[in-house]
């Protein structure tokens, strides 16, 4: 009779060894984010500007060091934000982070929470309720004013509709109602009358959302954010405008009143510079 270990006793150790080999074969979270950023043609500075995550934290996460994040809650938030910026699904990375750091995030101390809120303030959306109330009040006021001003004219128009002629009117001084002047037609472009002594660039997210960064001729940031589909931004400078388009295929571009006909591909990152003489003739 053998007193050694049976094959069944050794099987759990073999399963653990296979699982360990599988973990070693899976790339780290930081490595996956770094490779995706490079494939998207973005620098750490680009990603930091687009996500508002500080550059030192981006470098640390790509090195699989989550200590500067200030806790599991912020580490998960940074992973989700960086993954979206480089066009990755954040769910697998968050699941991997949970496997490697004990599942659910630990409670975050009050001090890091306050610091993070101060560094990266939340963007508030428009107050649609107040806007709707203001619009309703304006419409009611306009209708009341129109009814008050047009009461007499309405009576005269009713008499004409019933068969009377203008000569039958009791008051010879009644003024004839003039037709309203037609409203001017809108111009083809909001920057059609761009000043000649400046460079004017209009960026419109026609086919989807895109991250946009714009700098003036001194390299100072004019705009840094995401345009939703249908949004547009106009930038002016005395001599030069530098652009970075995160998804150039979703953008319509107008420079000095003229549309730029470029075959930008969806998802491509474009770095462009325009001056007062652009677009060049021909």
trRosetta pair geometry for C-beta under 8 A, 3 or more apart (Angstrom, degrees):
i j d omega theta_ij theta_ji phi_ij phi_ji
5 9 4.1 -120 -168 82 99 136
5 10 5.7 107 130 -49 128 90
6 9 5.0 104 54 0 70 100
6 10 7.5 -145 96 -1 42 87
7 10 5.8 -62 -151 40 38 107
7 11 6.6 56 151 -45 68 96
8 11 5.7 -36 -152 4 35 120
9 12 7.7 -52 180 20 36 98
10 13 5.7 -60 -167 40 56 112
10 14 6.3 56 141 -24 81 105
11 14 5.5 -57 -149 35 38 113
11 15 6.4 38 155 -20 70 102
12 15 5.6 -52 -147 35 35 112
12 16 6.4 35 155 -19 66 103
13 16 5.7 -52 -149 35 34 111
13 17 6.5 36 151 -21 65 104
14 17 5.6 -53 -150 34 33 112
14 18 6.6 34 152 -19 66 103
15 18 5.8 -53 -149 35 34 110
15 19 6.3 32 153 -18 66 106
16 19 5.6 -54 -147 38 33 112
16 20 6.3 36 153 -21 66 105
17 20 5.7 -52 -148 35 32 112
17 21 6.5 33 153 -19 64 103
18 21 5.8 -53 -151 35 32 111
18 22 6.4 34 150 -21 64 105
19 22 5.5 -53 -150 34 34 114
19 23 6.5 36 151 -21 65 102
20 23 5.7 -51 -149 33 34 112
20 24 6.5 33 152 -18 65 104
21 24 5.7 -54 -149 36 34 111
21 25 6.5 33 152 -21 65 106
22 25 5.8 -55 -150 34 32 111
22 26 6.8 33 153 -24 64 103
23 26 5.9 -54 -153 28 34 111
26 96 7.2 -161 148 -126 138 128
27 31 4.5 -115 176 90 107 128
27 32 5.3 132 105 -58 118 85
27 35 7.7 -10 159 0 160 139
28 31 4.5 94 57 6 83 105
28 32 7.0 -148 92 -7 43 85
28 64 4.9 -42 165 -79 142 133
29 32 5.9 -57 -152 34 30 110
29 33 6.5 24 155 -14 65 108
29 61 7.4 -71 116 178 106 87
29 64 6.4 121 54 -107 85 85
29 79 6.5 -40 -180 -126 133 123
29 93 5.2 101 -133 -156 99 98
29 96 5.8 172 -72 98 99 126
29 97 6.0 42 -74 -70 154 89
29 100 7.8 -132 -20 30 118 150
30 33 5.9 -58 -147 39 32 108
30 34 6.1 31 156 -20 67 109
30 61 5.5 179 -105 145 93 53
30 62 4.4 119 -170 -165 96 23
30 63 5.6 -112 180 26 160 10
30 64 4.0 -118 2 -52 132 66
30 65 7.8 40 -72 9 151 55
31 34 5.8 -56 -145 37 29 111
31 35 6.3 27 158 -17 65 107
31 62 7.6 102 -71 -167 29 67
31 64 7.5 -6 -22 -48 78 110
32 35 6.1 -56 -146 37 27 107
32 36 6.3 24 156 -16 63 110
32 88 7.2 110 147 -136 105 159
32 93 6.5 -154 83 -95 142 112
33 36 5.9 -58 -147 39 29 110
33 37 6.3 32 155 -22 65 106
33 61 6.5 -15 66 126 158 108
33 62 5.8 -121 86 -98 108 77
33 79 7.6 -117 -70 -139 138 70
33 82 5.3 23 -149 131 132 126
33 83 6.6 -87 -105 -81 97 66
33 86 6.5 133 -157 32 66 150
33 88 7.3 -113 -105 19 63 156
33 93 7.4 71 -57 -125 97 151
34 37 5.8 -55 -149 33 30 112
34 38 6.5 26 155 -15 64 106
34 62 4.3 94 -69 -150 107 112
35 38 5.9 -56 -149 38 31 109
35 39 6.2 32 153 -20 65 108
36 39 5.6 -54 -144 38 31 112
36 40 6.3 28 156 -17 65 108
36 83 7.6 36 81 -136 161 57
36 86 4.0 104 124 139 108 130
36 87 6.8 -158 -179 61 114 75
36 88 5.1 -30 -138 -50 167 122
37 40 5.8 -61 -150 39 29 108
37 42 5.1 -89 -168 71 80 102
37 43 8.0 67 162 -141 113 5
37 44 7.5 47 162 -80 153 56
37 47 5.9 -40 -129 -56 125 141
37 62 7.8 -55 17 -99 142 130
37 82 7.9 -42 -66 -179 115 99
37 85 7.9 16 -101 106 91 100
37 86 4.7 -78 -77 -103 60 137
38 41 7.7 45 177 -70 34 25
38 42 7.8 -105 -79 52 21 64
39 86 7.7 90 58 -177 90 107
40 86 5.1 -150 -6 -147 146 75
40 87 6.1 149 -91 16 127 113
40 267 8.0 -102 -132 173 86 90
40 269 6.4 85 159 -28 75 130
41 268 7.8 20 28 -163 147 59
41 269 4.3 -163 84 48 121 130
42 46 4.2 -131 -161 85 89 137
42 47 5.4 96 143 -51 130 88
42 50 7.9 -49 -149 3 140 140
42 85 7.6 -147 124 145 175 100
42 86 6.7 -130 38 -102 138 88
42 269 6.4 -174 -66 -91 77 166
43 46 4.7 109 51 0 71 99
43 47 7.2 -141 95 0 42 84
44 47 5.8 -55 -149 40 35 108
44 48 6.1 36 153 -21 67 108
44 55 5.6 85 141 -145 111 92
44 58 5.2 153 -157 110 98 136
44 59 6.3 28 -146 -66 152 81
44 62 7.8 -94 -102 -7 113 149
45 48 5.7 -55 -143 38 30 112
45 49 6.3 29 158 -18 65 107
45 55 6.6 -6 -92 -101 57 124
46 49 6.0 -60 -151 37 26 108
46 50 6.3 18 157 -15 64 112
46 213 7.5 -129 -134 -5 75 151
46 244 6.7 -137 -124 164 108 156
46 269 7.9 30 -168 -156 157 145
47 50 5.8 -59 -144 40 30 108
47 51 5.9 -2 168 6 68 117
47 53 7.4 -30 136 58 89 108
47 58 5.8 133 97 -133 121 148
47 82 6.5 40 -180 -134 128 85
47 85 5.3 108 -141 130 87 144
47 86 7.0 -11 -107 -56 122 97
48 51 6.6 -73 -134 50 22 90
48 52 7.7 65 176 -107 55 5
48 53 5.9 -107 -126 77 63 66
48 54 6.4 21 -146 -163 116 17
48 55 4.6 -31 -80 -75 159 71
48 58 5.5 -106 -72 -16 93 144
49 52 8.0 21 -169 -66 21 44
49 213 5.8 38 130 -98 141 137
49 221 7.6 -163 -142 -116 126 142
49 224 5.1 -98 175 -158 102 132
50 85 5.3 132 102 -138 128 121
50 211 4.7 11 -132 -162 118 151
50 213 7.5 -87 -73 -51 79 113
50 224 7.4 -126 -86 179 42 92
50 226 7.6 75 -161 -61 87 90
50 246 6.6 94 -112 -86 140 140
51 81 4.8 115 -156 153 122 115
51 82 6.3 -9 -90 -83 172 57
51 85 5.1 -66 -59 -62 116 146
52 120 5.1 118 138 -128 124 106
53 57 5.3 -108 171 83 95 124
53 58 5.7 115 112 -59 112 92
53 78 5.6 106 -123 -135 139 97
53 81 6.2 146 -41 101 127 136
53 82 6.6 -48 29 -67 161 95
53 120 7.8 3 -84 -87 49 143
54 57 4.8 88 66 8 84 104
54 58 7.2 -151 98 -7 42 86
54 119 7.5 -47 -40 171 117 136
55 58 5.5 -52 -149 35 37 113
55 59 6.3 37 154 -18 68 103
56 59 5.7 -50 -147 37 34 112
56 60 6.3 36 152 -21 64 107
56 68 6.3 -130 123 -169 98 167
57 60 5.5 -54 -146 37 33 113
57 61 6.3 32 157 -19 67 104
57 68 5.1 -146 -104 109 76 123
57 69 6.4 102 -149 -84 114 63
57 78 6.3 -110 153 -136 124 150
58 61 6.0 -55 -146 36 28 107
58 62 6.4 25 157 -14 63 108
58 82 6.8 150 -122 -106 87 129
59 62 6.0 -60 -149 40 29 109
59 63 6.5 16 154 -8 64 111
60 63 5.7 -68 -152 46 31 104
60 65 4.3 -86 -171 81 86 101
60 66 7.2 145 135 -85 107 23
60 67 7.1 -104 -180 50 139 75
60 68 4.8 118 35 24 171 125
60 69 7.8 -155 99 -39 130 78
61 64 7.4 39 -175 -80 36 23
61 65 7.2 -103 -73 62 26 57
61 66 6.5 55 -106 -94 73 69
61 69 7.3 74 -76 -62 102 113
61 75 7.8 160 -107 -147 107 79
61 78 6.0 -147 -76 130 150 127
61 79 7.0 -172 -158 -83 135 71
61 82 6.6 175 105 -11 153 166
65 68 7.0 54 123 3 98 94
66 69 5.0 -26 -177 6 74 127
66 75 4.3 36 -169 -123 124 130
66 97 8.0 103 -78 -142 158 114
66 101 7.6 -39 54 -84 155 151
69 74 4.4 175 164 104 91 101
69 75 4.0 108 104 -76 165 71
69 78 5.5 -122 -122 6 116 142
70 74 4.7 27 65 39 96 152
70 75 8.0 -171 54 -41 55 75
70 108 7.0 49 134 -150 91 115
70 112 3.7 160 -174 -162 118 133
70 115 7.1 -158 -118 73 153 118
70 116 6.1 -159 68 -57 161 119
71 74 5.4 83 62 19 79 98
71 75 6.8 -138 102 -9 37 94
71 105 7.2 82 152 -178 89 114
71 106 6.8 -115 -162 75 98 90
71 108 4.1 132 110 -114 166 92
71 109 7.1 -174 -68 16 139 74
71 112 5.7 147 -9 92 117 156
72 75 5.3 -55 -140 38 33 116
72 76 6.2 33 161 -19 68 103
72 101 6.3 171 -112 133 112 135
72 105 3.2 -176 112 -139 121 94
72 106 5.3 110 13 28 128 72
72 108 7.5 -140 48 -71 67 89
73 76 6.2 -59 -157 35 25 106
73 77 6.5 22 149 -15 62 109
73 105 4.9 133 -65 143 60 154
73 108 4.6 -71 22 -43 131 128
74 77 5.3 -52 -144 39 39 114
74 78 6.1 40 156 -20 69 102
74 108 6.9 95 -17 -112 94 143
74 112 7.1 -111 -13 152 143 122
74 116 5.9 -136 -101 -105 135 156
75 78 5.9 -54 -147 36 29 108
75 79 6.4 31 153 -20 63 105
75 97 6.9 177 130 -167 112 141
75 101 7.7 -5 99 65 153 176
75 105 7.7 172 50 -117 100 121
76 79 5.7 -53 -147 35 32 112
76 80 6.4 31 155 -19 65 106
76 94 5.9 60 -146 -130 96 101
76 97 6.4 172 -96 101 78 152
76 105 6.0 -97 -12 -62 133 136
77 80 5.8 -55 -148 36 31 110
77 81 6.3 27 156 -17 66 109
78 81 5.7 -56 -144 40 32 110
78 82 6.0 26 161 -15 68 109
79 82 6.2 -58 -142 41 26 105
79 83 6.1 28 159 -23 63 110
79 90 6.2 126 128 -153 84 107
79 93 5.3 -160 173 127 120 122
79 94 6.1 151 104 -80 133 72
79 97 6.1 -120 -41 -44 171 151
80 83 6.0 -57 -147 34 25 112
80 84 6.7 22 158 -15 61 107
80 90 4.3 67 -124 -170 62 164
80 94 6.6 24 -71 -67 90 121
81 84 6.1 -60 -153 36 29 107
81 85 6.5 28 152 -22 64 109
82 85 5.5 -56 -149 34 34 115
82 86 6.6 7 161 2 68 107
83 86 6.6 -74 -150 49 27 90
83 88 4.1 -91 -165 78 83 105
83 89 6.9 -42 161 96 127 16
83 90 3.8 146 70 -86 150 83
83 93 5.7 -167 -80 29 139 148
84 87 7.6 36 -171 -79 33 25
84 88 7.3 -98 -65 56 25 64
84 90 6.4 -34 -43 -39 80 116
85 211 7.5 36 -140 -44 82 157
87 267 6.8 45 -93 -142 159 110
88 93 7.1 57 132 -21 130 131
89 92 6.3 67 97 8 102 95
89 93 8.0 161 100 2 60 94
90 93 5.5 -70 -159 48 54 110
90 94 5.6 52 148 -25 86 107
91 94 5.9 -58 -145 37 29 109
91 95 6.4 28 158 -18 65 106
92 95 5.6 -55 -147 38 33 112
92 96 6.3 34 154 -19 66 105
93 96 5.6 -52 -147 37 33 112
93 97 6.4 37 151 -22 65 102
94 97 5.5 -49 -147 34 34 114
94 98 6.5 36 152 -20 64 102
95 98 5.7 -52 -151 34 33 113
95 99 6.6 36 150 -20 64 102
96 99 5.6 -51 -149 34 35 113
96 100 6.3 19 157 -9 67 112
97 100 6.0 -67 -145 45 29 102
97 101 5.7 -18 170 20 69 118
98 101 6.6 -77 -125 56 21 81
98 102 7.6 -89 -167 77 54 32
98 103 5.1 38 -175 -126 96 31
98 104 7.3 28 -137 -56 109 30
99 103 7.9 51 -82 -72 29 56
102 106 7.8 25 90 -43 132 97
105 108 7.6 -3 146 -47 119 90
108 112 5.8 -103 178 77 104 116
108 113 5.3 119 117 -62 118 100
109 112 5.5 85 67 16 88 97
109 113 7.0 -154 96 -8 45 94
110 113 5.6 -65 -153 38 34 116
110 114 6.3 32 156 -21 71 105
111 114 5.9 -55 -149 34 31 107
111 115 6.4 27 156 -16 65 108
112 115 5.5 -57 -144 40 35 111
112 116 6.0 34 159 -21 70 106
113 116 6.1 -56 -147 36 26 108
113 117 6.5 24 156 -16 62 108
114 117 5.9 -59 -150 37 30 108
114 118 6.4 27 154 -19 65 108
115 118 5.8 -59 -150 36 31 109
115 119 6.3 24 156 -16 67 109
116 119 5.8 -57 -143 38 31 107
116 120 6.2 -25 176 33 68 101
117 120 7.3 -80 -132 64 21 66
117 121 6.9 54 173 -102 62 54
117 122 7.5 -30 -145 -20 83 93
118 121 7.4 -2 -150 -65 22 82
125 128 8.0 -17 132 -25 108 94
126 131 6.7 21 153 -29 116 138
127 130 4.3 26 122 22 118 114
127 131 6.4 148 96 -18 68 88
128 131 5.4 -58 -147 40 37 115
128 132 6.2 39 156 -23 70 104
129 132 6.0 -55 -150 33 29 109
129 133 6.6 27 153 -17 63 106
130 133 5.8 -54 -148 36 34 111
130 134 6.3 33 155 -18 66 106
131 134 5.8 -56 -149 37 30 110
131 135 6.4 31 153 -21 65 107
132 135 5.7 -55 -148 35 32 113
132 136 6.4 32 155 -20 66 104
133 136 5.9 -54 -149 35 31 110
133 137 6.5 30 154 -17 65 106
134 137 5.8 -55 -148 37 32 111
134 138 6.4 32 154 -20 65 107
135 138 5.7 -56 -149 36 31 112
135 139 6.4 31 154 -19 66 104
136 139 5.8 -53 -149 35 32 110
136 140 6.4 30 155 -18 65 106
137 140 5.9 -56 -148 37 31 110
137 141 6.3 29 155 -17 65 109
138 141 5.8 -58 -148 38 30 111
138 142 6.3 30 155 -20 65 107
139 142 5.8 -56 -148 36 30 111
139 143 6.3 29 156 -18 66 106
140 143 5.9 -55 -147 37 30 109
140 144 6.4 28 156 -17 64 108
141 144 5.8 -57 -148 38 30 110
141 145 6.3 29 157 -18 65 108
142 145 5.8 -57 -147 38 30 110
142 146 6.3 29 156 -20 65 108
143 146 5.8 -56 -147 36 30 111
143 147 6.4 28 156 -18 65 107
144 147 5.9 -56 -147 36 30 109
144 148 6.4 28 156 -18 65 107
145 148 5.8 -58 -149 36 31 110
145 149 6.2 19 160 -11 67 111
146 149 6.1 -62 -143 43 28 103
146 150 5.8 -4 169 7 66 120
147 150 6.5 -71 -131 52 21 92
147 151 6.6 51 163 -67 60 85
148 151 6.5 -27 -157 -25 25 110
150 153 5.0 -63 -158 51 71 113
150 154 5.5 81 141 -36 88 98
151 154 5.8 -58 -156 28 26 113
151 155 7.1 23 152 -18 61 101
152 155 5.8 -54 -158 30 38 109
152 156 6.7 33 151 -15 68 103
153 156 5.7 -53 -150 37 38 110
153 157 6.3 37 154 -18 69 105
153 177 5.7 88 -149 -78 129 130
154 157 5.8 -56 -149 37 32 110
154 158 6.5 36 152 -24 64 103
155 158 5.6 -52 -152 30 35 113
155 159 6.8 35 152 -19 65 100
156 159 5.7 -52 -154 32 36 111
156 160 6.7 35 151 -17 66 103
156 169 7.2 14 -134 -113 107 124
156 174 6.6 150 -110 -169 149 142
157 160 5.7 -51 -151 35 37 112
157 161 6.4 40 151 -22 66 104
157 177 7.8 -14 -67 5 108 150
158 161 5.6 -54 -151 34 34 113
158 162 6.6 29 153 -18 66 106
159 162 5.8 -60 -150 36 34 108
159 164 4.6 -27 160 40 94 136
159 168 7.8 -146 157 90 125 116
159 169 7.7 118 103 -94 151 82
160 164 6.0 -86 -92 68 38 82
160 165 7.7 66 -122 -115 77 20
160 166 7.5 14 -99 -65 110 67
164 168 4.6 -113 -168 66 102 142
164 169 7.6 110 146 -62 127 64
165 168 5.2 105 56 -4 71 101
166 169 6.0 -27 -172 -10 49 115
166 176 7.9 -3 -131 -95 140 100
169 172 7.4 144 95 -83 101 36
169 174 5.4 -75 155 17 153 146
171 174 4.8 103 93 -42 105 95
187 190 7.2 139 77 -87 110 27
187 192 4.6 -128 165 16 136 143
187 193 7.5 -99 -115 -17 171 94
188 192 6.1 99 56 -77 79 133
189 192 4.4 131 64 -56 91 84
189 202 7.1 171 -174 38 106 157
189 254 5.6 163 -151 -148 135 159
189 257 5.9 145 83 -149 143 61
189 259 7.6 -157 -86 -55 135 86
190 202 6.3 139 63 -115 103 152
190 232 7.6 137 23 114 145 146
190 234 6.6 -113 104 -66 122 140
191 194 4.7 31 170 -65 92 104
191 200 4.9 -175 -166 136 134 132
191 202 5.0 -166 -3 -35 135 127
191 234 6.0 162 -65 -133 123 128
191 254 5.9 151 51 118 121 128
191 256 7.6 -124 136 -148 119 12
191 257 5.4 -135 116 -82 81 61
192 257 4.9 85 -135 -140 35 107
193 257 7.3 107 -23 -94 15 129
194 198 7.2 -121 171 78 92 92
194 200 3.9 -141 -140 33 128 145
194 256 5.2 -147 81 -147 151 50
194 257 4.7 -143 9 -41 112 98
195 198 4.8 48 80 27 108 103
195 200 7.1 117 37 -38 70 124
195 236 7.9 54 39 -147 109 133
196 276 7.4 69 171 -171 51 114
197 238 7.5 -24 143 -147 84 70
197 276 7.2 -32 -168 -129 23 142
198 236 5.2 22 155 -170 136 103
198 237 6.6 159 -164 78 93 30
198 238 5.9 -65 -114 -111 81 34
198 276 6.6 -167 142 -102 11 102
199 236 6.9 160 82 -149 51 55
199 237 5.5 -14 57 61 97 82
199 238 7.8 23 15 101 83 12
199 239 6.6 24 -3 154 117 13
199 240 6.3 51 28 -93 153 20
199 241 5.4 -149 110 -7 122 102
199 255 7.4 -20 -171 -165 91 90
199 256 6.5 -63 -143 -65 60 99
199 274 5.7 165 -179 118 132 91
199 275 5.5 -114 -82 -171 143 25
199 276 4.8 -111 -65 -73 85 54
199 278 7.1 42 -136 41 114 101
200 234 6.7 -5 -172 -174 93 101
200 235 7.5 162 -154 84 47 47
200 236 5.1 -12 -102 -99 73 87
200 255 7.4 147 85 -161 58 43
200 256 5.6 116 50 -91 84 46
200 257 7.2 51 75 -35 122 69
201 214 7.4 -178 82 -132 131 131
201 234 7.1 163 86 -154 46 54
201 235 4.9 -13 62 60 96 94
201 236 7.7 178 22 -76 67 41
201 241 4.8 -141 0 89 136 158
201 243 6.8 -140 155 -56 157 128
201 253 7.3 -23 -166 -165 92 89
201 254 7.2 153 -158 84 44 58
201 255 5.5 -7 -107 -107 76 72
201 274 5.6 131 -80 57 122 142
202 232 6.2 13 -180 177 95 116
202 233 7.3 174 -151 90 54 41
202 234 4.6 -18 -101 -102 81 82
202 235 7.8 178 -80 20 35 64
202 253 7.4 152 82 -158 60 42
202 254 4.1 -1 55 58 106 107
202 255 7.9 -151 26 -67 69 34
203 212 5.8 133 123 -130 157 149
203 214 7.7 -153 -6 -63 141 127
203 227 6.9 -155 121 -35 106 161
203 232 6.4 171 89 -154 48 68
203 233 5.2 -6 57 58 97 87
203 234 7.8 -178 20 -80 65 36
203 235 7.5 23 -3 0 105 105
203 243 7.1 155 -74 -134 135 136
203 245 7.5 -167 -142 -99 131 104
203 251 5.9 -33 -162 -155 89 117
203 252 7.8 145 -161 77 41 53
203 253 6.1 -6 -108 -108 66 73
204 227 7.8 -165 -160 163 25 151
204 231 7.5 -176 -147 99 57 40
204 232 4.0 -18 -101 -101 78 107
204 251 6.8 130 70 -159 48 62
204 252 4.4 -18 65 60 106 100
204 253 7.8 -158 27 -69 75 33
204 254 7.6 41 -5 -3 108 102
205 208 6.6 -95 179 85 98 33
205 209 5.9 20 -170 -116 147 35
205 210 5.4 -174 -113 22 105 96
205 227 3.9 177 -33 121 129 113
205 228 6.3 169 81 101 153 22
205 229 5.3 -119 126 -108 108 35
205 230 6.6 -27 81 24 93 28
205 231 5.2 24 30 56 116 78
205 232 7.1 -153 13 -76 67 55
205 250 5.7 7 -154 138 76 108
205 251 6.4 -40 -101 -99 50 64
206 229 7.5 11 149 -152 11 77
206 230 7.9 77 -117 -79 34 36
206 250 6.8 180 56 172 61 59
206 251 7.0 104 17 -152 88 17
206 252 4.4 60 -22 -16 132 111
207 229 7.1 -75 122 -126 12 106
207 249 6.9 -70 78 133 135 74
207 250 4.5 -136 73 -136 83 63
207 251 7.9 -81 33 -20 91 24
207 266 7.8 -93 113 -100 132 102
208 229 5.4 -35 -123 -82 19 109
208 247 6.5 -62 95 116 115 145
208 249 7.9 17 41 97 122 85
208 250 3.8 -93 57 -121 88 133
208 266 7.8 55 32 -137 146 104
209 226 5.9 22 177 174 111 105
209 227 6.4 -179 -148 91 64 54
209 228 5.0 -27 -101 -123 104 44
209 229 5.6 -75 -54 -37 66 73
209 247 7.3 71 100 41 50 140
209 250 6.8 -14 57 145 18 163
210 226 7.1 176 91 -151 26 69
210 227 5.7 -5 58 54 75 97
210 245 6.1 -4 162 -170 135 81
210 246 5.1 169 -175 63 76 90
210 247 3.9 -131 -113 51 97 92
210 248 7.4 114 -146 -65 147 24
210 250 4.6 179 -47 70 118 122
210 251 5.7 -68 41 -58 165 99
211 225 7.3 -136 -144 134 69 23
211 226 5.1 -42 -95 -96 65 75
211 227 7.9 166 -101 16 16 71
211 245 8.0 136 82 -171 59 36
211 246 3.2 53 54 -11 91 152
211 247 7.2 93 23 -2 69 83
212 223 6.3 1 111 113 104 114
212 224 7.7 -153 97 -128 59 29
212 225 6.7 -8 57 68 83 55
212 226 7.4 134 14 -115 76 24
212 227 5.5 35 -6 -13 125 109
212 233 6.6 173 100 37 157 140
212 243 7.2 -39 -161 -157 88 93
212 244 7.3 150 -159 80 41 64
212 245 6.3 -6 -109 -112 74 58
212 246 6.8 -104 -58 3 39 94
212 251 7.9 120 -88 -101 111 133
213 221 7.0 -59 -165 -136 93 98
213 223 7.0 -174 -143 94 34 66
213 224 5.0 21 -115 -111 83 76
213 243 7.2 141 82 -160 59 46
213 244 4.3 7 53 48 105 107
214 221 7.5 102 80 -162 51 57
214 222 4.4 -50 103 62 99 111
214 223 4.5 30 37 43 107 93
214 224 7.7 -142 30 -61 61 56
214 233 7.5 -154 -10 119 145 133
214 235 4.8 -135 169 -82 154 162
214 241 6.2 -17 -164 -173 102 100
214 242 6.9 149 -157 80 49 57
214 243 5.6 -12 -102 -102 76 69
214 244 7.9 -149 -66 25 40 68
215 218 8.0 -122 166 72 95 53
215 219 5.4 -5 170 -152 135 34
215 220 6.1 152 -157 71 83 32
215 221 5.6 -47 -98 -96 83 42
215 222 6.1 172 -108 0 22 87
215 241 7.5 149 76 -161 45 52
215 242 4.4 -13 59 60 96 110
216 219 7.3 -52 69 15 63 16
216 220 5.1 -5 38 55 105 90
216 222 5.7 106 -41 -53 85 111
216 237 4.5 162 -139 -113 88 130
216 240 7.2 104 177 82 50 71
216 241 6.8 -35 -115 -106 44 60
216 242 7.7 -47 26 18 5 89
217 237 5.5 151 -20 162 92 136
217 238 6.8 -75 8 61 136 82
217 239 4.7 33 -71 69 155 100
217 240 3.9 99 -95 49 94 99
217 241 7.7 -53 -55 -61 70 36
219 242 7.5 11 -108 22 53 146
221 224 5.4 -14 -174 -34 128 117
222 235 5.4 92 119 -135 155 119
222 237 7.8 -106 -66 -64 145 108
222 241 7.7 -36 10 -138 152 95
223 233 5.9 120 -159 174 176 154
223 235 6.6 -119 4 -82 121 118
226 246 7.9 -42 -111 36 77 148
227 231 4.3 -153 -164 84 86 117
227 232 7.2 58 -151 -87 136 23
227 233 6.5 -121 -88 -11 125 108
228 231 4.9 86 55 -10 68 122
229 250 7.4 -91 -98 -175 84 121
235 241 5.3 126 112 -138 121 139
236 241 7.7 -80 -135 -69 12 128
237 240 5.9 -56 102 63 138 35
237 241 5.0 163 14 -67 125 81
239 275 6.3 -18 169 -141 62 90
239 276 6.5 -60 -136 -23 46 105
240 273 6.3 -3 -171 -174 105 99
240 274 7.2 159 -151 83 58 42
240 275 5.2 -24 -97 -97 75 78
241 273 7.2 168 85 -151 47 53
241 274 5.3 -11 58 58 94 90
242 271 7.6 -7 -175 -173 91 84
242 272 7.5 161 -158 88 47 49
242 273 5.1 -16 -105 -102 69 85
243 270 7.5 9 109 106 102 90
243 271 7.2 169 90 -153 59 40
243 272 4.5 -8 59 61 106 94
243 273 7.3 -172 20 -76 73 37
243 274 7.5 24 -5 1 113 101
244 269 7.0 -3 -174 -174 88 94
244 270 7.4 169 -152 86 43 49
244 271 5.4 -10 -103 -103 76 74
244 272 7.9 174 -79 22 31 70
245 248 4.1 88 108 -86 133 78
245 251 5.4 -84 -146 -7 136 157
245 264 7.3 -27 102 -152 149 154
245 269 6.7 172 84 -151 62 46
245 270 4.5 6 47 52 110 94
245 272 7.1 25 -9 4 107 113
246 269 6.1 -18 -137 -110 35 87
247 250 4.7 31 114 13 110 115
247 251 7.3 147 96 -25 65 95
247 266 6.7 3 -173 -163 99 57
247 267 5.7 -20 -130 -93 88 28
247 268 7.4 94 -148 47 42 44
247 269 7.9 -29 -73 -81 32 58
248 251 5.5 -64 -155 28 45 118
248 262 7.9 -51 165 105 123 122
248 264 3.6 -113 130 -172 107 138
248 265 7.1 49 75 51 102 48
248 268 4.9 -46 38 82 111 91
248 269 6.9 142 -20 -125 104 13
248 270 4.0 63 -76 -1 145 120
249 264 5.0 -155 -79 118 50 89
249 265 5.2 -44 -70 134 119 24
249 266 3.4 -109 83 -80 161 44
249 267 6.3 0 16 8 128 48
249 268 6.1 97 -31 24 95 90
250 266 6.8 71 -45 -124 76 78
251 264 6.7 -4 52 69 95 158
252 259 6.9 -40 -178 -141 95 107
253 259 7.1 113 82 -159 54 60
253 260 4.2 -26 92 42 108 120
253 262 7.1 2 42 26 131 113
253 272 7.9 9 -149 83 158 170
254 257 6.8 -8 171 -141 108 9
254 258 6.6 162 -157 78 74 26
254 259 5.3 -41 -99 -93 77 54
254 260 7.0 -161 -93 -4 23 82
255 258 6.1 -31 67 63 68 80
255 260 5.6 56 0 -51 108 110
255 274 4.9 -130 -136 -153 132 153
255 278 5.0 -40 144 117 140 105
255 279 5.6 109 75 -39 123 82
256 274 7.8 -157 -18 163 97 125
256 276 7.1 102 -88 -159 135 43
256 278 6.3 151 4 86 125 64
256 279 7.2 -157 47 1 111 61
258 279 5.5 -102 90 22 132 111
260 279 6.2 158 -100 -69 81 132
264 268 5.9 -148 -174 62 81 124
264 270 6.0 -68 -124 -37 120 144
265 268 4.3 84 66 -23 88 127
274 278 4.4 -114 -155 60 88 153
274 279 8.0 -48 -135 -71 112 60
275 278 5.5 111 52 -10 61 102
277 280 6.6 29 137 -91 96 70
